[in-house]
Amino acid sequence: MLAAFLLVTHGAALSVVVAMPVDWYWRLGLGAMVFASLINALGTQVLFLLPWAGREAIWRSDGTWTLTLVSGEQVEARLLPSTFVTPGLLVLNLRCGRWRSRALVLVSDALGPDLLRRLRVRLRLWGTRDESDPDAPV
């Protein structure tokens, strides 16, 4: 489902780039950026081929997350308020260090229905609260 969405949206963006009334080199550059975005999105969110793609996220009881990347590296992360939760789509936005962030996109067929339901409920109840941060919103 996610792959089809990515292909349709990036295809639409490429058609807009081709139709733009600018010089060919601008269209070529913009088209290359749209294509690079498609390769990155497919490689990190659908096929999990790129080493910086998130493979697994574990939510610990203190509110912190451990993100395992495809490369095998484990990084500490915290959930950002920009996390998006709906019945059909869940986007976990995680901050990994000072400047890096990762997004894990979970569509309705990515997890079992019970696990996805429990995750959505827990995210709605607890949100981005981080027990290790005394100034975190409750």
N, C-alpha and C positions, 0 to 999 in steps of 0.2 A: 504494500500500500504506500509506504513512504517512498520507495524507489519510483513508482509511477508519478507521485506528486512532484518529486524532484525533477524528473524528466520533463513533465508538462510545464512546470514553471520556468525552468531554464530554457526550454525550447521557445516559450513565449517571449522570454527576455531576448533571446537571440534573434527572433523575428523582428522585434522592435529595433534592435541594433542595426539590422540590415536595412530597415526602412528609414533610418534617421537621415536627414538631409545634411550630412557632414562629409568631409573628405574621407577617402577610402582608408587612410592610415588610422583615423580615429575609430572608424568602424572595426578595423582589424584589431586594434588594441582593446576596445571594449568587448568585442567578441571573445578575445583570448581570456579576458578577466572572467566573463560569464562561464566559459568552458572550464577554466581553472576552479571556479567556485563549484561547478557541477562535479568535477573529479574529487575535490576535497570533501564535499558533502556525501557523495556515494562511498568514498573510501573510509570516512569516519563514522557515518551513521547507518549505512546499509551493509556494506561488504566487510567492514572492519579490517581493511588491508594496511592502513597507514599506522606507523608506530605510535602516534600520539592519539589514536582513537581510544575512547574509553570502552573497556570490555566488561567491567563489573564495578558496581558501586555498593558499598556496604555502609549502612547507617547504624552508628553505634548509639548506645543509650545516652551518652553525654551530648548528643546533637551533632557530633562531627561525622564526617564521611571519609572513607578510604576508597580511593578510586584506583582500580587496576587497569593499566593501559595495555594495549596489544603487545607492546614491547616487553611486558612483564614487570615494568616499573610500577611501584605502588606509591601514590602521592596522597597526602592529607588534603582534604578539601572541606569547604563549608558551603552550605546551601545559600544561594542568593535569593533575595526577595523577588527577583524577576522570574522565578520558577512558575511555569504555566501548568495548571491542573484542570482538565476537563474529563468527562467520561470517555471520550474517544482518543484523546491525545494528552500526553504528559511530557513536558520538557523540563528536565532537571538542569538548572544552570548552577554550576559549581565553581567556586573560586579555588584555584590551586596555586597557592603562593601569592606573592604581591601583585604580579602583573598578568598571570595566566588564568584563563577560565576555560572550562569545558562544558559542553552541552550534551546531555544524553536524551535522545528522543525516543520515547516509548509509545508506540501506537497500540491500539486495542488488541492486536494479535501478537504482540511481542512477549507478553507474559500470560500466565494462566489467569483466568477471570477472577479467581478468589484472591490471588496474590496482588493483582493490579488494584482490586477494590480496596484491600487492606492498606496498600501504599497510598492510594488517594485519600483515604480517611485519615491516615496518620499525618500526611502532609497538610491536610486541612486543619487538623486539630493542633499540631505542633508547629507547622509553618517553618520559618527559618530560625526559630529559637535555638540558641547555642548555649548549653549549660556551662560551658567553660568561660563564657563571656558574661561578667556580672552586669554589664550595661546593655545586654541584649533585650529587645522588646519582648514582652510577655504576651 
